[in-house]
């Protein structure tokens, strides 16, 4: 039987004549030769070709105040290195708000507005990481204003001759644009400024955008 045949094959028993494997056991089958067949061509799309677009900076009217006031509101400012934060804090307090300039590692807490000026210095990737962290805390704290300022020349670095047109600070625009889509109930703005403008001028520009009557997420 099959059992005896296997025993003789495995143990090498020679006392009995070698038997051929029963015909019903699987035999080695040579691989089939590949054959060619016709392949139908992919259907040709009848859609119109994709359009290409070029983003351009266009002028808009100056910011006009809306019915919102900063009186009685609280603001936390992540400072820059050029003195804009001090001027902005003074402007807010003169109009009845409470403003504090945060130190590194200081908790944001519950505030009405988080104003991030660290991206005015465009050379460091840490500023963008800091914006992400502060924006996340602002959302958790239910802040109404989430604003960041960059110093890419007022046109978001789109001018070839613009100094300090770093792609690092350009990430701030994308981050806040995404946040404005996810959080439509908040006033989220990326404000681009001349990097060498007078600090008081930059501070007033930021304040004007806090009260602007439109919902543009990117202005310069």
LUMMI-926743 format. One line per field, with one value per atom (N, C-alpha, C): residue number from 1; atom name; x, y, z. Coordinates in nm, 3 decimals. Example, Ala and Ser with C-alpha at 12.3 -4.5 7.8 and 13.67 -1.06 7.14 Angstrom:
BEGIN
resi = c(1|1|1|2|2|2);
name = c(N|CA|C|N|CA|C);
u = c(1.319|1.230|1.320|1.285|1.367|1.290);
v = c(-0.569|-0.450|-0.330|-0.225|-0.106|0.003);
w = c(0.780|0.780|0.780|0.708|0.714|0.787);
//
This chain:
BEGIN
resi = c(1|1|1|2|2|2|3|3|3|4|4|4|5|5|5|6|6|6|7|7|7|8|8|8|9|9|9|10|10|10|11|11|11|12|12|12|13|13|13|14|14|14|15|15|15|16|16|16|17|17|17|18|18|18|19|19|19|20|20|20|21|21|21|22|22|22|23|23|23|24|24|24|25|25|25|26|26|26|27|27|27|28|28|28|29|29|29|30|30|30|31|31|31|32|32|32|33|33|33|34|34|34|35|35|35|36|36|36|37|37|37|38|38|38|39|39|39|40|40|40|41|41|41|42|42|42|43|43|43|44|44|44|45|45|45|46|46|46|47|47|47|48|48|48|49|49|49|50|50|50|51|51|51|52|52|52|53|53|53|54|54|54|55|55|55|56|56|56|57|57|57|58|58|58|59|59|59|60|60|60|61|61|61|62|62|62|63|63|63|64|64|64|65|65|65|66|66|66|67|67|67|68|68|68|69|69|69|70|70|70|71|71|71|72|72|72|73|73|73|74|74|74|75|75|75|76|76|76|77|77|77|78|78|78|79|79|79|80|80|80|81|81|81|82|82|82|83|83|83|84|84|84|85|85|85|86|86|86|87|87|87|88|88|88|89|89|89|90|90|90|91|91|91|92|92|92|93|93|93|94|94|94|95|95|95|96|96|96|97|97|97|98|98|98|99|99|99|100|100|100|101|101|101|102|102|102|103|103|103|104|104|104|105|105|105|106|106|106|107|107|107|108|108|108|109|109|109|110|110|110|111|111|111|112|112|112|113|113|113|114|114|114|115|115|115|116|116|116|117|117|117|118|118|118|119|119|119|120|120|120|121|121|121|122|122|122|123|123|123|124|124|124|125|125|125|126|126|126|127|127|127|128|128|128|129|129|129|130|130|130|131|131|131|132|132|132|133|133|133|134|134|134|135|135|135|136|136|136|137|137|137|138|138|138|139|139|139|140|140|140|141|141|141|142|142|142|143|143|143|144|144|144|145|145|145|146|146|146|147|147|147|148|148|148|149|149|149|150|150|150|151|151|151|152|152|152|153|153|153|154|154|154|155|155|155|156|156|156|157|157|157|158|158|158|159|159|159|160|160|160|161|161|161|162|162|162|163|163|163|164|164|164|165|165|165|166|166|166|167|167|167|168|168|168|169|169|169|170|170|170|171|171|171|172|172|172|173|173|173|174|174|174|175|175|175|176|176|176|177|177|177|178|178|178|179|179|179|180|180|180|181|181|181|182|182|182|183|183|183|184|184|184|185|185|185|186|186|186|187|187|187|188|188|188|189|189|189|190|190|190|191|191|191|192|192|192|193|193|193|194|194|194|195|195|195|196|196|196|197|197|197|198|198|198|199|199|199|200|200|200|201|201|201|202|202|202|203|203|203|204|204|204|205|205|205|206|206|206|207|207|207|208|208|208|209|209|209|210|210|210|211|211|211|212|212|212|213|213|213|214|214|214|215|215|215|216|216|216|217|217|217|218|218|218|219|219|219|220|220|220);
name = c(N|CA|C|N|CA|C|N|CA|C|N|CA|C|N|CA|C|N|CA|C|N|CA|C|N|CA|C|N|CA|C|N|CA|C|N|CA|C|N|CA|C|N|CA|C|N|CA|C|N|CA|C|N|CA|C|N|CA|C|N|CA|C|N|CA|C|N|CA|C|N|CA|C|N|CA|C|N|CA|C|N|CA|C|N|CA|C|N|CA|C|N|CA|C|N|CA|C|N|CA|C|N|CA|C|N|CA|C|N|CA|C|N|CA|C|N|CA|C|N|CA|C|N|CA|C|N|CA|C|N|CA|C|N|CA|C|N|CA|C|N|CA|C|N|CA|C|N|CA|C|N|CA|C|N|CA|C|N|CA|C|N|CA|C|N|CA|C|N|CA|C|N|CA|C|N|CA|C|N|CA|C|N|CA|C|N|CA|C|N|CA|C|N|CA|C|N|CA|C|N|CA|C|N|CA|C|N|CA|C|N|CA|C|N|CA|C|N|CA|C|N|CA|C|N|CA|C|N|CA|C|N|CA|C|N|CA|C|N|CA|C|N|CA|C|N|CA|C|N|CA|C|N|CA|C|N|CA|C|N|CA|C|N|CA|C|N|CA|C|N|CA|C|N|CA|C|N|CA|C|N|CA|C|N|CA|C|N|CA|C|N|CA|C|N|CA|C|N|CA|C|N|CA|C|N|CA|C|N|CA|C|N|CA|C|N|CA|C|N|CA|C|N|CA|C|N|CA|C|N|CA|C|N|CA|C|N|CA|C|N|CA|C|N|CA|C|N|CA|C|N|CA|C|N|CA|C|N|CA|C|N|CA|C|N|CA|C|N|CA|C|N|CA|C|N|CA|C|N|CA|C|N|CA|C|N|CA|C|N|CA|C|N|CA|C|N|CA|C|N|CA|C|N|CA|C|N|CA|C|N|CA|C|N|CA|C|N|CA|C|N|CA|C|N|CA|C|N|CA|C|N|CA|C|N|CA|C|N|CA|C|N|CA|C|N|CA|C|N|CA|C|N|CA|C|N|CA|C|N|CA|C|N|CA|C|N|CA|C|N|CA|C|N|CA|C|N|CA|C|N|CA|C|N|CA|C|N|CA|C|N|CA|C|N|CA|C|N|CA|C|N|CA|C|N|CA|C|N|CA|C|N|CA|C|N|CA|C|N|CA|C|N|CA|C|N|CA|C|N|CA|C|N|CA|C|N|CA|C|N|CA|C|N|CA|C|N|CA|C|N|CA|C|N|CA|C|N|CA|C|N|CA|C|N|CA|C|N|CA|C|N|CA|C|N|CA|C|N|CA|C|N|CA|C|N|CA|C|N|CA|C|N|CA|C|N|CA|C|N|CA|C|N|CA|C|N|CA|C|N|CA|C|N|CA|C|N|CA|C|N|CA|C|N|CA|C|N|CA|C|N|CA|C|N|CA|C|N|CA|C|N|CA|C|N|CA|C|N|CA|C|N|CA|C|N|CA|C|N|CA|C|N|CA|C|N|CA|C|N|CA|C|N|CA|C|N|CA|C|N|CA|C|N|CA|C|N|CA|C|N|CA|C|N|CA|C|N|CA|C|N|CA|C|N|CA|C|N|CA|C|N|CA|C|N|CA|C|N|CA|C|N|CA|C|N|CA|C|N|CA|C|N|CA|C|N|CA|C|N|CA|C|N|CA|C|N|CA|C|N|CA|C|N|CA|C|N|CA|C|N|CA|C|N|CA|C|N|CA|C);
u = c(0.082|0.000|0.086|0.021|0.092|0.181|0.132|0.211|0.343|0.338|0.461|0.555|0.498|0.582|0.655|0.583|0.645|0.754|0.728|0.829|0.956|0.942|1.061|1.136|1.060|1.125|1.198|1.136|1.196|1.310|1.291|1.392|1.500|1.482|1.582|1.588|1.478|1.476|1.503|1.593|1.630|1.590|1.518|1.485|1.377|1.309|1.201|1.230|1.183|1.206|1.143|1.213|1.161|1.031|0.936|0.806|0.788|0.719|0.686|0.575|0.579|0.473|0.341|0.239|0.107|0.071|-0.003|-0.035|-0.122|-0.191|-0.280|-0.208|-0.076|-0.001|0.033|0.044|0.074|0.212|0.222|0.347|0.395|0.527|0.579|0.525|0.471|0.412|0.495|0.547|0.627|0.540|0.599|0.520|0.473|0.355|0.299|0.375|0.391|0.457|0.365|0.419|0.334|0.287|0.167|0.112|0.076|0.080|0.046|-0.101|-0.162|-0.301|-0.319|-0.413|-0.439|-0.499|-0.454|-0.506|-0.579|-0.700|-0.778|-0.716|-0.711|-0.657|-0.749|-0.686|-0.765|-0.850|-0.972|-1.058|-1.000|-1.013|-0.964|-1.063|-1.012|-1.099|-1.160|-1.288|-1.356|-1.365|-1.306|-1.310|-1.216|-1.249|-1.162|-1.034|-0.923|-0.795|-0.800|-0.723|-0.719|-0.667|-0.729|-0.687|-0.571|-0.485|-0.373|-0.397|-0.359|-0.384|-0.257|-0.249|-0.138|-0.195|-0.150|-0.196|-0.130|-0.208|-0.157|-0.209|-0.133|-0.175|-0.252|-0.371|-0.452|-0.483|-0.489|-0.519|-0.664|-0.687|-0.823|-0.834|-0.954|-0.976|-0.915|-0.880|-0.825|-0.929|-0.880|-0.969|-1.061|-1.189|-1.286|-1.339|-1.358|-1.404|-1.543|-1.565|-1.698|-1.758|-1.857|-1.924|-1.857|-1.748|-1.679|-1.589|-1.578|-1.489|-1.396|-1.280|-1.187|-1.205|-1.293|-1.312|-1.360|-1.291|-1.326|-1.274|-1.202|-1.149|-1.007|-0.964|-0.829|-0.749|-0.625|-0.538|-0.404|-0.352|-0.217|-0.133|-0.016|0.069|0.199|0.226|0.356|0.448|0.554|0.627|0.720|0.758|0.859|0.990|1.087|1.216|1.235|1.130|1.147|1.065|0.994|0.919|0.775|0.725|0.586|0.491|0.526|0.438|0.410|0.511|0.492|0.396|0.411|0.320|0.178|0.164|0.031|-0.037|0.038|-0.018|-0.070|0.006|-0.036|-0.163|-0.171|-0.289|-0.413|-0.401|-0.516|-0.561|-0.467|-0.503|-0.563|-0.517|-0.576|-0.722|-0.761|-0.898|-0.979|-0.932|-1.012|-0.990|-0.893|-0.866|-0.757|-0.745|-0.635|-0.539|-0.414|-0.315|-0.194|-0.141|-0.016|0.076|0.203|0.305|0.360|0.345|0.384|0.535|0.583|0.720|0.726|0.842|0.857|0.812|0.728|0.682|0.564|0.524|0.409|0.280|0.192|0.065|-0.022|-0.094|-0.182|-0.301|-0.366|-0.485|-0.606|-0.713|-0.836|-0.829|-0.826|-0.819|-0.917|-0.947|-1.033|-0.954|-0.825|-0.745|-0.601|-0.547|-0.405|-0.340|-0.244|-0.177|-0.031|0.005|0.138|0.226|0.334|0.426|0.562|0.577|0.705|0.745|0.649|0.680|0.720|0.727|0.784|0.933|0.998|1.136|1.131|1.169|1.140|1.250|1.359|1.473|1.463|1.375|1.373|1.248|1.270|1.157|1.085|1.153|1.091|0.971|0.973|0.861|0.734|0.747|0.630|0.579|0.670|0.629|0.557|0.607|0.544|0.403|0.385|0.252|0.155|0.198|0.111|0.067|0.161|0.129|0.035|0.063|-0.021|-0.161|-0.169|-0.300|-0.384|-0.319|-0.390|-0.444|-0.362|-0.406|-0.519|-0.511|-0.615|-0.749|-0.748|-0.873|-0.930|-0.841|-0.886|-0.941|-0.886|-0.931|-1.044|-1.097|-1.212|-1.183|-1.062|-1.028|-1.105|-1.150|-1.224|-1.129|-1.019|-0.919|-0.797|-0.753|-0.626|-0.554|-0.449|-0.384|-0.233|-0.172|-0.026|0.020|0.134|0.192|0.323|0.345|0.470|0.536|0.664|0.738|0.795|0.708|0.754|0.734|0.724|0.719|0.581|0.478|0.342|0.270|0.340|0.278|0.307|0.333|0.355|0.472|0.573|0.694|0.681|0.575|0.555|0.634|0.691|0.780|0.920|0.979|1.111|1.215|1.199|1.299|1.267|1.161|1.121|1.226|1.277|1.372|1.302|1.375|1.322|1.201|1.195|1.081|1.106|1.106|1.137|1.015|1.038|0.928|0.883|0.966|0.930|0.811|0.818|0.705|0.586|0.612|0.500|0.412|0.468|0.387|0.282|0.306|0.207|0.078|0.091|-0.028|-0.111|-0.044|-0.115|-0.180|-0.109|-0.163|-0.291|-0.286|-0.403|-0.515|-0.481|-0.587|-0.663|-0.591|-0.657|-0.742|-0.687|-0.760|-0.887|-0.882|-1.001|-1.113|-1.074|-1.175|-1.233|-1.147|-1.192|-1.269|-1.240|-1.302|-1.366|-1.472|-1.531|-1.591|-1.615|-1.673|-1.571|-1.445|-1.341|-1.284|-1.221|-1.156|-1.008|-0.976|-0.840|-0.776|-0.660|-0.596|-0.445|-0.390|-0.246|-0.221|-0.141|-0.118|0.028|0.055|0.193|0.232|0.349|0.394|0.534|0.571|0.709|0.797|0.901|0.981|1.055|1.079|1.155|1.067|0.934|0.845|0.861|0.823|0.826|0.736|0.781|0.700|0.561|0.551|0.420|0.325|0.380|0.299|0.248|0.337|0.297|0.192|0.208|0.112|-0.026|-0.031|-0.160|-0.224|-0.143|-0.198|-0.262|-0.197|-0.252|-0.381|-0.382|-0.504|-0.620|-0.593|-0.699|-0.760|-0.677|-0.728|-0.810|-0.782|-0.863|-1.009|-1.033|-1.170|-1.223|-1.155|-1.196|-1.335|-1.410|-1.548|-1.555|-1.443|-1.445|-1.385|-1.390|-1.341|-1.222|-1.143|-1.027|-0.924|-0.874|-0.776|-0.634|-0.610|-0.475|-0.481|-0.412|-0.406|-0.263|-0.225|-0.092|-0.096);
v = c(-0.119|0.000|0.125|0.242|0.371|0.386|0.341|0.353|0.280|0.156|0.078|0.141|0.193|0.258|0.379|0.464|0.580|0.540|0.434|0.388|0.347|0.271|0.231|0.348|0.452|0.570|0.653|0.671|0.757|0.687|0.560|0.487|0.426|0.429|0.373|0.223|0.158|0.011|-0.046|-0.147|-0.206|-0.352|-0.398|-0.540|-0.575|-0.473|-0.499|-0.422|-0.469|-0.396|-0.258|-0.162|-0.025|-0.023|0.051|0.062|0.200|0.207|0.338|0.402|0.533|0.604|0.578|0.557|0.536|0.650|0.615|0.714|0.827|0.805|0.910|1.014|0.996|1.097|1.212|1.334|1.450|1.436|1.467|1.461|1.602|1.618|1.749|1.788|1.908|1.956|2.072|2.067|2.179|2.304|2.421|2.546|2.569|2.626|2.656|2.771|2.764|2.872|2.993|3.110|3.229|3.254|3.300|3.331|3.478|3.532|3.671|3.683|3.786|3.811|3.961|3.991|4.132|4.200|4.320|4.399|4.519|4.535|4.648|4.780|4.873|5.005|5.076|5.153|5.228|5.331|5.350|5.449|5.589|5.663|5.800|5.890|5.973|6.061|6.167|6.190|6.294|6.425|6.427|6.549|6.654|6.779|6.887|6.884|6.927|6.923|7.011|6.972|7.047|7.189|7.284|7.422|7.452|7.543|7.585|7.729|7.758|7.890|7.947|8.078|8.148|8.240|8.221|8.305|8.442|8.545|8.680|8.759|8.858|8.949|9.064|9.091|9.199|9.300|9.427|9.529|9.522|9.550|9.558|9.686|9.723|9.844|9.827|9.938|9.934|9.877|9.819|9.758|9.864|9.831|9.920|9.854|9.933|9.874|9.814|9.704|9.647|9.683|9.612|9.644|9.578|9.508|9.441|9.540|9.524|9.608|9.520|9.570|9.496|9.533|9.628|9.671|9.553|9.532|9.424|9.288|9.280|9.153|9.132|9.008|8.975|8.919|8.965|8.923|8.878|8.772|8.724|8.740|8.800|8.831|8.752|8.670|8.605|8.703|8.750|8.866|8.838|8.947|8.947|8.997|9.019|9.073|9.220|9.283|9.420|9.523|9.486|9.585|9.604|9.528|9.543|9.502|9.399|9.349|9.457|9.532|9.637|9.744|9.785|9.886|9.831|9.708|9.649|9.633|9.594|9.583|9.718|9.823|9.957|10.000|9.973|10.012|9.942|9.814|9.738|9.790|9.819|9.867|10.006|10.089|10.223|10.215|10.103|10.085|9.993|9.975|9.906|9.757|9.704|9.560|9.533|9.408|9.363|9.283|9.322|9.256|9.218|9.102|9.058|8.999|9.025|8.971|8.845|8.734|8.605|8.583|8.505|8.460|8.318|8.271|8.134|8.034|7.942|7.839|7.879|8.006|8.049|7.994|7.944|7.890|8.001|7.969|8.069|8.100|7.996|8.017|8.053|8.090|8.130|8.279|8.308|8.447|8.466|8.591|8.622|8.625|8.655|8.663|8.620|8.546|8.507|8.572|8.658|8.732|8.688|8.623|8.562|8.646|8.701|8.785|8.720|8.597|8.529|8.505|8.498|8.473|8.600|8.714|8.832|8.811|8.729|8.689|8.559|8.566|8.456|8.352|8.370|8.281|8.149|8.139|8.022|7.938|7.805|7.714|7.700|7.734|7.724|7.817|7.928|8.022|7.959|7.880|7.814|7.705|7.632|7.531|7.597|7.712|7.784|7.830|7.875|7.917|7.800|7.685|7.567|7.536|7.539|7.508|7.611|7.739|7.846|7.845|7.818|7.813|7.699|7.586|7.471|7.506|7.574|7.614|7.718|7.805|7.908|7.846|7.745|7.676|7.607|7.541|7.473|7.571|7.693|7.795|7.881|7.845|7.913|8.060|8.089|8.226|8.266|8.390|8.439|8.486|8.548|8.596|8.504|8.458|8.385|8.449|8.522|8.607|8.585|8.581|8.576|8.680|8.741|8.840|8.786|8.807|8.769|8.893|8.882|8.996|8.967|8.936|8.895|9.005|9.128|9.240|9.292|9.241|9.289|9.218|9.134|9.059|8.909|8.865|8.723|8.664|8.748|8.699|8.676|8.724|8.697|8.790|8.893|8.978|8.917|8.902|8.839|8.916|9.048|9.129|9.147|9.083|9.101|9.041|9.119|9.063|8.974|8.884|8.797|8.716|8.685|8.607|8.459|8.422|8.285|8.195|8.074|7.978|7.931|7.948|7.905|7.985|8.117|8.197|8.183|8.143|8.117|8.006|7.915|7.809|7.862|7.980|8.040|8.071|8.116|8.146|8.020|7.912|7.788|7.733|7.742|7.692|7.766|7.898|7.975|7.968|7.953|7.937|7.807|7.701|7.574|7.589|7.658|7.676|7.757|7.855|7.936|7.853|7.750|7.661|7.568|7.522|7.430|7.499|7.628|7.704|7.831|7.818|7.936|8.038|7.997|8.090|8.181|8.163|8.245|8.342|8.448|8.544|8.505|8.437|8.386|8.465|8.524|8.610|8.586|8.585|8.593|8.730|8.811|8.949|8.964|8.998|9.014|9.160|9.189|9.327|9.344|9.469|9.500|9.467|9.390|9.345|9.459|9.567|9.678|9.799|9.780|9.891|9.936|10.059|10.110|10.023|9.982|9.893|9.947|10.078|10.135|10.126|10.140|10.128|9.985|9.889|9.748|9.714|9.766|9.739|9.794|9.913|9.970|9.892|9.842|9.761|9.634|9.572|9.450|9.481|9.591|9.628|9.654|9.723|9.750|9.621|9.521|9.394|9.317|9.341|9.275|9.315|9.435|9.488|9.500|9.442|9.455|9.395|9.455|9.410|9.297|9.237|9.123|9.002|8.888|8.765|8.709|8.797|8.751|8.691|8.575|8.509|8.551|8.611|8.656|8.799|8.887|9.026|9.077|9.175|9.231|9.382);
w = c(0.000|0.000|0.000|0.007|0.004|0.125|0.244|0.366|0.355|0.303|0.289|0.188|0.082|-0.021|0.036|0.117|0.178|0.276|0.353|0.450|0.379|0.270|0.197|0.137|0.089|0.027|0.132|0.250|0.353|0.424|0.460|0.537|0.450|0.318|0.228|0.232|0.263|0.269|0.132|0.126|-0.004|-0.014|0.090|0.089|-0.008|-0.051|-0.146|-0.273|-0.380|-0.506|-0.502|-0.565|-0.571|-0.648|-0.589|-0.653|-0.710|-0.815|-0.871|-0.790|-0.783|-0.711|-0.779|-0.698|-0.757|-0.851|-0.949|-1.053|-1.001|-0.886|-0.840|-0.753|-0.720|-0.649|-0.743|-0.687|-0.775|-0.837|-0.962|-1.035|-1.064|-1.085|-1.124|-1.259|-1.264|-1.389|-1.439|-1.559|-1.609|-1.622|-1.594|-1.604|-1.747|-1.753|-1.885|-1.949|-2.076|-2.149|-2.152|-2.121|-2.128|-2.270|-2.280|-2.411|-2.419|-2.536|-2.558|-2.592|-2.542|-2.579|-2.600|-2.676|-2.705|-2.581|-2.553|-2.442|-2.498|-2.452|-2.503|-2.458|-2.547|-2.514|-2.415|-2.322|-2.225|-2.297|-2.250|-2.317|-2.307|-2.412|-2.415|-2.343|-2.247|-2.170|-2.262|-2.241|-2.317|-2.240|-2.119|-2.039|-2.096|-2.069|-2.113|-2.031|-2.087|-2.013|-1.889|-1.789|-1.663|-1.689|-1.621|-1.636|-1.541|-1.580|-1.497|-1.454|-1.329|-1.274|-1.212|-1.209|-1.146|-1.039|-0.915|-0.806|-0.817|-0.801|-0.807|-0.687|-0.647|-0.541|-0.606|-0.554|-0.610|-0.499|-0.534|-0.431|-0.387|-0.261|-0.207|-0.125|-0.091|-0.012|0.128|0.187|0.323|0.419|0.526|0.625|0.685|0.694|0.756|0.883|0.988|1.115|1.100|1.173|1.180|1.316|1.357|1.484|1.604|1.581|1.690|1.763|1.891|1.971|2.053|2.083|2.168|2.314|2.343|2.482|2.567|2.678|2.768|2.726|2.614|2.565|2.616|2.617|2.661|2.543|2.531|2.421|2.476|2.416|2.446|2.320|2.336|2.221|2.232|2.130|2.119|2.047|2.112|2.061|1.944|1.878|1.773|1.834|1.747|1.795|1.762|1.706|1.660|1.732|1.837|1.914|1.874|1.777|1.734|1.847|1.922|2.029|2.133|2.171|2.273|2.223|2.097|2.042|2.031|1.989|1.974|2.109|2.211|2.346|2.394|2.369|2.412|2.338|2.207|2.130|2.184|2.212|2.263|2.399|2.487|2.620|2.615|2.522|2.506|2.462|2.402|2.354|2.444|2.565|2.667|2.677|2.607|2.615|2.719|2.755|2.840|2.753|2.754|2.668|2.750|2.721|2.786|2.680|2.696|2.608|2.672|2.603|2.659|2.653|2.747|2.744|2.690|2.651|2.601|2.707|2.666|2.758|2.843|2.838|2.918|2.856|2.942|2.895|2.838|2.732|2.671|2.758|2.809|2.891|2.807|2.874|2.806|2.772|2.643|2.597|2.483|2.455|2.340|2.210|2.220|2.099|2.121|2.027|2.027|1.906|1.930|1.824|1.820|1.711|1.701|1.610|1.668|1.591|1.570|1.618|1.603|1.460|1.369|1.228|1.153|1.223|1.159|1.135|1.216|1.193|1.113|0.986|0.894|0.885|0.958|0.937|1.013|1.112|1.199|1.178|1.164|1.154|1.288|1.397|1.529|1.541|1.468|1.476|1.421|1.316|1.258|1.351|1.412|1.509|1.627|1.668|1.778|1.742|1.618|1.574|1.578|1.532|1.534|1.677|1.769|1.909|1.968|1.944|2.000|1.937|1.808|1.742|1.797|1.821|1.879|2.017|2.098|2.232|2.223|2.123|2.108|2.074|1.988|1.955|2.078|2.154|2.276|2.377|2.379|2.473|2.420|2.302|2.243|2.211|2.165|2.126|2.001|1.997|1.881|1.771|1.809|1.714|1.718|1.603|1.589|1.472|1.503|1.403|1.407|1.290|1.280|1.180|1.209|1.118|1.063|0.934|0.869|0.811|0.780|0.726|0.590|0.495|0.361|0.256|0.303|0.209|0.177|0.243|0.219|0.106|0.030|-0.079|-0.067|0.054|0.083|0.004|-0.020|-0.085|-0.234|-0.296|-0.439|-0.529|-0.474|-0.552|-0.549|-0.666|-0.673|-0.593|-0.587|-0.518|-0.370|-0.323|-0.184|-0.091|0.004|0.099|0.200|0.258|0.364|0.317|0.189|0.138|0.163|0.290|0.328|0.315|0.267|0.256|0.393|0.495|0.630|0.680|0.671|0.718|0.625|0.499|0.409|0.460|0.539|0.599|0.694|0.750|0.840|0.764|0.640|0.560|0.537|0.497|0.472|0.597|0.709|0.835|0.874|0.867|0.909|0.806|0.679|0.579|0.605|0.636|0.669|0.794|0.894|1.019|0.998|0.909|0.883|0.821|0.742|0.684|0.790|0.879|0.983|1.094|1.115|1.224|1.168|1.091|1.025|1.123|1.245|1.342|1.408|1.379|1.440|1.336|1.385|1.297|1.287|1.177|1.156|1.044|1.071|0.971|0.967|0.847|0.825|0.762|0.830|0.786|0.749|0.623|0.578|0.578|0.633|0.651|0.592|0.571|0.535|0.656|0.633|0.746|0.815|0.741|0.799|0.827|0.834|0.862|1.007|1.034|1.171|1.259|1.377|1.461|1.494|1.512|1.543|1.423|1.303|1.182|1.168|1.188|1.178|1.283|1.404|1.511|1.476|1.421|1.382|1.268|1.175|1.066|1.121|1.216|1.276|1.349|1.423|1.495|1.399|1.290|1.192|1.139|1.117|1.063|1.167|1.294|1.398|1.388|1.343|1.337|1.196|1.098|0.959|0.937|0.845|0.821|0.719|0.681|0.589|0.659|0.592|0.652|0.575|0.516|0.440|0.534|0.496|0.582|0.552|0.434|0.397|0.345|0.413|0.368|0.390|0.309|0.321|0.304);
//
